[in-house]
Amino acid sequence: MRDNKPDAEPSLPPLTTPDKLSICLRGFNDIPSAEHFGEVLGAAIQQVSRWINLERLDGITVAYDYNEALAQLDRGYAATRPLSPTSDDNILGVAMTPPVLREGEVKAHIVVSAPWILPLHSEEDTHEARQAAYLVAHECGHVENLKHLDEAFPETILQIRYSDAEQGMLEMAAYPLWEEYAACRASSLFGPDQAAILSETILFALAGARSKCDDEICRYRIHGDVDRVLQEAGEPLFKPLRMTAYLLGHLDGQGLDMCEVPEVRDRLNGSPYAEFTQPLWEALRKLWVERGKWSSRSAFDPLKNVARDLYADGGMFLERLPDGRLYIDIPYTPNTLPK
């Protein structure tokens, strides 16, 4: 634990870290090296807190066994399943900032894979050191976003139970788009050269996205589980749009536009996602401008409409039955016949 020092530089924004910030270091070889890195990390987080609000930061865990650290995190409530890292063909998750409950208040706890953040203690301005600093700042962006969401919609994070299946489904698809946009826009100051890296993730996600979605719908013809196909086909379907939300947040934070990334711009314009990029961008920008002033969850309706339209474009149509129930229509197409 460490105590914040009074701000000695009045020309800078004030620190926003909690008075006592827990830094847990797991798997380090010896105590002195762990303590040294803890001091470096604590100082870095303090500096980030001048630009990103970290009042809701519960603490940060840096672990060599990232999977174990996620699974063992005390989340303050009876979670139905343990946390696990993102892992697919193109993306390896190395950091996560899940919500936790502490004495009735929702906070955020950052968990990071140690090898990816250790370059922070480098005294040289290397690519690895800059990436480590940006990784910290990006996760801090999620902390700030949690504060905005919880203040706007109290007693919903970790507590909401959807009585409407359609709204629940659309919010679970739309909110990650906002969360990554907000985190990237808030942290853009700390990673001005991230556009190229974020662009690569979009290009990877676009490759085969629709064919993977179609393949999962083909499998659905055999297993018949609607919930399963929505998850398994929805993941590749939404991935390019989610990766695009990262980039859009960064570009807006830097005051740039798609002219800075012509290859991605052209690939998106020539893809099935061309019609979704601008509505997505407009919805995300409006949410950013209205942060702290959202009057209801309907503020996210434009983003949910993008999600609904993308499901339909991928072959999964959300329809209301006369009795109000949700029906998922997945019609046969030449690309989704059983194989």
ZIDALIN-V669588 format. One line per field, one symbol per residue. phi: phi as a letter, one per 20 degrees, with the letter a starting at -180 (. if undefined). Layout:
phi: ???
//
This chain:
phi: .befegfecffegffcfggcdecdddnffbfgfffffgfffgffffffffdcfdgeffrcddcfefgffffeffenbeffbffbffbbfdcdfcbbcffcdclndeccceccfggedgggefedeegfffffffgffffffffffgffffffcfmdfmcfcfedffffffffeefgffffgfffffeggebfdfgffffffffffffngffffffffgfggeemefgfffffeffffegffffffgfffffffemdcfffcfffgffffedfegfdffgffffffffffegncfeaffgeggffffffffgffeocdeceegenfecdecffcgecfgd
//
